[in-house]
Amino acid sequence: MNKISFKKVALVLAFASTLLSCNKEDLVIDEISEPGKYENGFFVINEGWAFTGTGSISFFDYESGTLKDSVFQKENPDSDGFLPKSSTVQFGAKFNNNIYVVSKARGPVVVADAKTLKEVGRIPGSASYDWRAFVGLDENRGLLSSSNGVHVIDLKNLNVLSKLSGVSGQTGDMLKAGKYIYVLNQSAGAVIYNAEDFSVVKRIAGVTLGFAQTPNKKVWYTKDKFLYSSNPQTLETDSVELPFKPATTWGTWFSSPIIASTKNNTVYLLQAQNYGGGKAMYKYIEGDKSSLNQAFITTPAKQSFYKKNLGYNPQTNQIVTTTVQDGFGENYLVNNIYFYNAESGELIKQIPYSGYYFPSMFVFH
């Protein structure tokens, strides 16, 4: 037996001796859980080709470096998936240990385990509701925005409990920040609620895109030609002028193409039209107006963004984007996913893939 083996044996004996000398109540051993099948990567929420097929979820696997399609359907072959075909999958968010996937056009809200992607519940599609986005509040409650205001959801039983007062009509993105909930409404702009009693605290007319939150807790949104920050403690605001006027996303609703880094106080947003698309992404480093002097990332020739085709990956400090080929019809078969350094904008990797996916946004762990 060599020296290394003796050392290993000594360590084992020492550990065993420690165990034997410990009182049972003093002994704590942390449980080591196996990583889930869908933890080592991120999700792409695909709108799908309305009336032809349903939306889907793709998964980018870090280990294989590949994009795997229709992973929810494959993990749940007996599920109704995202039917009906007339609806489109438009929004996804991770909350606690689940992913909430929201369809508009009277489609379902599907809840899946974030590690396994096995379905754990749903709000079936219904003519009574036309959903937009989801935000979790606590263990028991969440909010779903819709074509007619915001609804409180029982997360345990997936029931619609009530409708918030103070906002009506088409309502989209939402963000819970501290003691407030920021809600984006087509006619009212930003409506800020008290998270405890759902009373309206403040209204900001004319808001076009929102919301993103930087590490300093500030909440970001756009209005006219300006990017605003809101302090979620005092609700005081500050602003910087943008080199373009952001459009709204109400035409064929999609989540606002504005995100934030989790590492730096930096905001990224797309220069897009009301229906989506666009070819330029801008980056604003708080306090540095010159960071807006030129686009941070532009799409390659003959390629455009589609909806909220930008995401910040907190695990890799990268910006991830998807594009479709310019034009209509079969051009939508041509997709690419890109990975950029979030600090420099340097392109790290490009992966082409084919199919009528119509990617709408990303969900990261």
C-alpha positions as CSV (number, residue, x, y, z in Angstrom):
1,M,0.0,0.0,0.0
2,N,1.5,3.4,-1.0
3,K,1.5,6.6,1.0
4,I,-1.5,8.1,-0.7
5,S,-3.6,5.0,0.2
6,F,-2.5,5.3,3.8
7,K,-3.5,8.9,3.8
8,K,-7.0,8.0,2.5
9,V,-7.4,5.3,5.1
10,A,-6.4,7.7,7.8
11,L,-8.9,10.3,6.7
12,V,-11.7,7.7,6.6
13,L,-10.8,6.4,10.1
14,A,-10.7,9.9,11.5
15,F,-14.1,10.7,10.0
16,A,-15.5,7.5,11.4
17,S,-14.1,8.3,14.8
18,T,-15.7,11.7,14.7
19,L,-19.1,10.2,13.9
20,L,-18.9,7.7,16.7
21,S,-18.0,10.5,19.2
22,C,-20.8,12.8,18.2
23,N,-24.1,12.9,19.9
24,K,-26.9,12.0,17.6
25,E,-28.7,15.3,18.0
26,D,-25.5,17.2,17.1
27,L,-24.9,15.3,13.9
28,V,-26.1,17.1,10.8
29,I,-25.5,15.8,7.3
30,D,-26.5,17.9,4.4
31,E,-28.5,16.1,1.8
32,I,-26.9,16.2,-1.6
33,S,-29.5,16.2,-4.3
34,E,-28.9,15.1,-7.9
35,P,-29.2,17.9,-10.4
36,G,-32.5,17.9,-12.4
37,K,-32.6,16.9,-16.0
38,Y,-33.4,20.5,-17.0
39,E,-31.2,22.5,-14.6
40,N,-28.0,22.6,-16.6
41,G,-29.2,25.0,-19.2
42,F,-32.0,27.4,-20.0
43,F,-35.4,27.5,-21.7
44,V,-36.7,29.1,-24.9
45,I,-40.4,29.8,-24.9
46,N,-41.7,29.5,-28.4
47,E,-44.9,31.2,-29.5
48,G,-45.7,28.6,-32.1
49,W,-47.4,28.9,-35.5
50,A,-51.0,29.9,-34.6
51,F,-53.8,27.7,-36.0
52,T,-51.1,25.3,-37.4
53,G,-49.5,23.9,-34.3
54,T,-49.1,24.9,-30.7
55,G,-46.3,26.7,-29.0
56,S,-43.5,24.8,-27.3
57,I,-40.5,24.9,-25.0
58,S,-36.9,24.4,-26.2
59,F,-34.0,23.7,-23.8
60,F,-30.4,24.7,-24.4
61,D,-28.2,22.1,-22.8
62,Y,-24.9,23.4,-21.5
63,E,-23.2,20.0,-21.5
64,S,-24.1,19.0,-25.1
65,G,-24.1,22.6,-26.4
66,T,-27.3,21.8,-28.3
67,L,-30.9,23.2,-28.4
68,K,-33.5,20.5,-27.8
69,D,-37.0,21.1,-29.1
70,S,-40.5,20.4,-27.7
71,V,-39.1,19.2,-24.4
72,F,-42.3,19.8,-22.5
73,Q,-44.4,17.7,-24.9
74,K,-41.7,15.0,-24.8
75,E,-41.8,14.9,-20.9
76,N,-45.6,15.0,-20.8
77,P,-46.8,12.9,-23.8
78,D,-50.3,12.4,-22.2
79,S,-50.8,16.1,-21.5
80,D,-52.9,18.5,-23.5
81,G,-49.8,20.6,-23.9
82,F,-50.5,24.1,-25.0
83,L,-53.8,23.4,-26.9
84,P,-55.8,24.9,-28.5
85,K,-53.9,25.6,-31.7
86,S,-55.6,29.0,-31.9
87,S,-53.6,30.2,-28.9
88,T,-49.9,31.2,-28.7
89,V,-47.4,30.6,-26.0
90,Q,-46.1,34.1,-25.1
91,F,-44.6,34.2,-21.7
92,G,-42.6,32.1,-19.2
93,A,-41.3,32.7,-15.7
94,K,-39.6,30.7,-13.0
95,F,-41.0,31.1,-9.5
96,N,-39.9,29.0,-6.6
97,N,-39.4,25.5,-8.0
98,N,-41.8,25.8,-11.0
99,I,-42.0,27.3,-14.4
100,Y,-45.2,29.1,-15.3
101,V,-45.9,29.1,-19.0
102,V,-48.6,31.5,-20.2
103,S,-50.5,31.4,-23.4
104,K,-52.6,34.3,-24.8
105,A,-55.6,34.1,-27.1
106,R,-57.6,32.1,-24.4
107,G,-54.9,29.4,-24.1
108,P,-53.8,27.7,-20.9
109,V,-51.4,28.5,-18.1
110,V,-49.2,25.5,-17.6
111,V,-47.1,24.9,-14.5
112,A,-44.2,22.5,-14.7
113,D,-41.4,21.4,-12.3
114,A,-38.4,23.5,-13.2
115,K,-36.0,20.5,-12.8
116,T,-37.9,17.8,-14.6
117,L,-40.4,19.8,-16.7
118,K,-43.1,17.4,-15.6
119,E,-46.5,19.1,-15.5
120,V,-47.7,19.8,-12.0
121,G,-50.9,21.7,-12.8
122,R,-52.7,24.1,-15.2
123,I,-55.4,26.6,-15.6
124,P,-57.1,25.3,-18.7
125,G,-57.7,27.4,-21.7
126,S,-61.0,29.2,-21.6
127,A,-63.1,31.8,-23.5
128,S,-63.4,33.6,-20.1
129,Y,-59.8,34.7,-20.0
130,D,-57.1,36.0,-22.3
131,W,-53.8,35.8,-20.3
132,R,-50.6,37.8,-20.8
133,A,-47.9,37.5,-18.1
134,F,-47.3,36.0,-14.6
135,V,-45.6,37.2,-11.4
136,G,-45.3,35.2,-8.2
137,L,-46.0,36.9,-4.9
138,D,-45.5,34.3,-2.2
139,E,-46.0,30.6,-1.5
140,N,-49.8,30.9,-2.0
141,R,-50.5,33.7,-4.4
142,G,-49.5,35.0,-7.8
143,L,-50.8,37.4,-10.4
144,L,-51.8,36.9,-14.0
145,S,-52.3,39.9,-16.3
146,S,-54.8,39.6,-19.1
147,S,-56.6,41.5,-21.8
148,N,-58.8,42.8,-19.0
149,G,-56.8,43.7,-16.0
150,V,-54.9,41.6,-13.4
151,H,-56.2,38.6,-11.5
152,V,-55.0,37.1,-8.2
153,I,-54.2,33.4,-8.5
154,D,-54.2,30.7,-5.8
155,L,-50.9,28.9,-6.6
156,K,-51.8,25.8,-4.6
157,N,-55.0,25.0,-6.4
158,L,-54.5,27.1,-9.5
159,N,-57.8,28.9,-9.1
160,V,-58.6,32.5,-10.1
161,L,-59.4,34.2,-6.8
162,S,-60.2,37.8,-7.6
163,K,-59.5,40.8,-10.0
164,L,-57.4,43.8,-8.9
165,S,-59.2,47.1,-8.8
166,G,-57.5,50.2,-10.3
167,V,-56.7,48.8,-13.7
168,S,-58.7,47.5,-16.6
169,G,-58.2,46.6,-20.3
170,Q,-55.0,45.0,-21.8
171,T,-52.3,44.6,-19.1
172,G,-48.9,43.0,-19.7
173,D,-45.6,42.9,-17.8
174,M,-45.4,42.9,-14.0
175,L,-42.6,43.0,-11.5
176,K,-42.6,42.6,-7.7
177,A,-40.0,44.8,-6.2
178,G,-39.8,45.1,-2.4
179,K,-43.2,46.3,-1.1
180,Y,-44.5,47.3,-4.5
181,I,-45.8,45.6,-7.6
182,Y,-45.2,47.3,-10.9
183,V,-47.9,46.7,-13.6
184,L,-47.9,47.8,-17.2
185,N,-51.3,48.7,-18.7
186,Q,-52.1,49.8,-22.3
187,S,-54.1,52.8,-21.4
188,A,-52.9,53.8,-17.9
189,G,-49.1,53.2,-18.4
190,A,-47.4,52.0,-15.2
191,V,-49.6,51.3,-12.2
192,I,-47.8,50.7,-8.9
193,Y,-49.6,48.6,-6.2
194,N,-48.9,48.1,-2.6
195,A,-48.0,44.4,-2.4
196,E,-49.8,43.9,0.9
197,D,-53.3,45.2,0.2
198,F,-53.2,45.7,-3.6
199,S,-54.0,49.4,-3.2
200,V,-52.8,51.7,-6.0
201,V,-49.9,53.8,-4.8
202,K,-48.9,55.6,-8.0
203,R,-49.7,55.9,-11.7
204,I,-47.2,56.9,-14.4
205,A,-48.9,57.7,-17.8
206,G,-47.2,57.0,-21.1
207,V,-44.9,54.1,-20.0
208,T,-44.0,52.0,-23.1
209,L,-41.7,49.2,-21.9
210,G,-41.1,47.6,-18.5
211,F,-39.9,46.2,-16.2
212,A,-36.3,45.2,-15.3
213,Q,-34.5,45.4,-12.0
214,T,-30.8,45.9,-11.5
215,P,-28.7,44.7,-8.4
216,N,-29.1,48.1,-6.7
217,K,-32.9,47.3,-6.7
218,K,-33.9,50.1,-9.0
219,V,-36.8,49.3,-11.4
220,W,-36.4,50.3,-15.1
221,Y,-38.9,51.3,-17.7
222,T,-39.2,53.5,-20.8
223,K,-41.4,56.5,-21.5
224,D,-41.2,58.7,-24.7
225,K,-37.5,58.9,-25.5
226,F,-36.3,58.2,-22.0
227,L,-35.2,55.3,-19.9
228,Y,-36.3,55.8,-16.3
229,S,-35.3,54.2,-13.0
230,S,-37.6,54.0,-10.0
231,N,-36.5,53.6,-6.5
232,P,-38.7,50.8,-5.0
233,Q,-38.4,52.3,-1.6
234,T,-39.3,55.9,-2.2
235,L,-40.7,55.7,-5.8
236,E,-38.5,58.6,-6.8
237,T,-37.3,58.5,-10.4
238,D,-34.4,59.4,-12.6
239,S,-33.9,59.3,-16.3
240,V,-31.5,59.3,-19.2
241,E,-32.4,60.1,-22.9
242,L,-32.3,57.2,-25.4
243,P,-31.1,57.5,-29.0
244,F,-34.5,56.2,-30.1
245,K,-38.1,56.2,-29.0
246,P,-39.1,52.7,-27.8
247,A,-42.4,51.4,-29.2
248,T,-45.1,49.7,-27.2
249,T,-45.8,45.9,-27.4
250,W,-49.6,46.1,-27.4
251,G,-50.2,45.5,-31.1
252,T,-49.7,41.7,-31.0
253,W,-48.8,41.6,-27.3
254,F,-45.4,40.3,-26.2
255,S,-43.3,40.8,-23.2
256,S,-41.3,44.0,-23.1
257,P,-37.8,43.6,-24.6
258,I,-36.0,45.1,-21.7
259,I,-33.7,43.2,-19.2
260,A,-31.1,43.8,-16.6
261,S,-27.8,42.3,-15.5
262,T,-27.7,40.6,-12.1
263,K,-24.0,41.4,-11.8
264,N,-23.8,45.1,-12.7
265,N,-26.3,48.0,-12.7
266,T,-26.8,47.6,-16.5
267,V,-29.9,47.6,-18.6
268,Y,-30.3,46.1,-22.1
269,L,-33.2,46.9,-24.4
270,L,-34.2,46.4,-28.1
271,Q,-35.0,49.0,-30.6
272,A,-38.1,47.4,-32.1
273,Q,-41.5,48.1,-33.7
274,N,-44.9,47.8,-32.2
275,Y,-45.2,44.2,-33.6
276,G,-41.7,43.2,-32.6
277,G,-38.6,42.7,-34.7
278,G,-35.8,45.2,-34.9
279,K,-32.1,44.8,-35.5
280,A,-30.4,46.7,-32.6
281,M,-29.8,46.2,-28.9
282,Y,-28.7,49.0,-26.7
283,K,-26.9,48.8,-23.3
284,Y,-27.0,51.4,-20.6
285,I,-24.5,51.4,-17.8
286,E,-26.0,53.4,-15.0
287,G,-24.3,56.8,-14.7
288,D,-22.6,56.5,-18.1
289,K,-24.7,58.2,-20.7
290,S,-22.0,57.5,-23.4
291,S,-22.8,53.8,-23.2
292,L,-25.9,54.7,-25.3
293,N,-23.9,56.4,-28.0
294,Q,-24.2,53.4,-30.3
295,A,-25.9,50.0,-30.4
296,F,-24.3,47.4,-28.2
297,I,-25.3,44.5,-30.5
298,T,-26.8,44.4,-34.0
299,T,-28.1,41.4,-35.8
300,P,-26.3,40.0,-38.8
301,A,-27.5,40.8,-42.3
302,K,-30.9,39.5,-43.3
303,Q,-31.7,38.6,-39.6
304,S,-34.0,40.3,-37.1
305,F,-35.3,39.8,-33.6
306,Y,-38.8,38.5,-33.4
307,K,-40.3,39.3,-30.0
308,K,-38.5,39.5,-26.6
309,N,-35.5,37.9,-28.2
310,L,-32.9,38.9,-25.6
311,G,-32.0,37.4,-22.2
312,Y,-29.3,37.8,-19.6
313,N,-27.9,34.5,-18.4
314,P,-26.8,35.0,-14.8
315,Q,-24.8,31.8,-14.7
316,T,-22.5,32.8,-17.6
317,N,-22.8,36.6,-17.6
318,Q,-23.8,36.4,-21.2
319,I,-26.5,38.0,-23.4
320,V,-28.4,35.4,-25.3
321,T,-30.5,36.3,-28.4
322,T,-32.5,34.6,-31.1
323,T,-33.2,35.8,-34.6
324,V,-35.4,34.8,-37.6
325,Q,-34.6,35.5,-41.2
326,D,-36.0,38.7,-42.8
327,G,-39.2,38.2,-44.8
328,F,-42.2,36.0,-44.4
329,G,-43.3,32.4,-45.0
330,E,-40.4,30.0,-45.2
331,N,-38.1,32.7,-43.9
332,Y,-39.4,31.9,-40.4
333,L,-37.9,28.4,-40.7
334,V,-34.4,30.0,-40.4
335,N,-33.5,30.6,-36.8
336,N,-30.3,31.3,-34.9
337,I,-29.3,31.5,-31.3
338,Y,-26.4,33.7,-30.3
339,F,-24.3,34.0,-27.2
340,Y,-22.5,37.3,-26.4
341,N,-20.2,38.5,-23.7
342,A,-22.4,40.8,-21.6
343,E,-19.6,43.2,-20.9
344,S,-17.9,43.6,-24.3
345,G,-20.6,42.4,-26.7
346,E,-18.2,39.9,-28.3
347,L,-19.9,37.1,-30.1
348,I,-19.0,33.8,-28.4
349,K,-21.1,31.3,-30.2
350,Q,-23.8,31.0,-32.9
351,I,-26.1,28.0,-33.4
352,P,-28.4,27.8,-36.4
353,Y,-31.6,25.7,-36.2
354,S,-34.7,25.2,-38.3
355,G,-38.4,25.2,-37.7
356,Y,-41.5,27.3,-37.3
357,Y,-40.9,28.1,-33.6
358,F,-41.4,31.9,-33.5
359,P,-39.3,32.3,-30.3
360,S,-40.9,34.7,-27.9
361,M,-38.5,34.9,-24.8
362,F,-36.1,33.0,-22.5
363,V,-36.4,31.6,-19.0
364,F,-33.1,31.2,-17.0
365,H,-32.6,29.4,-13.7
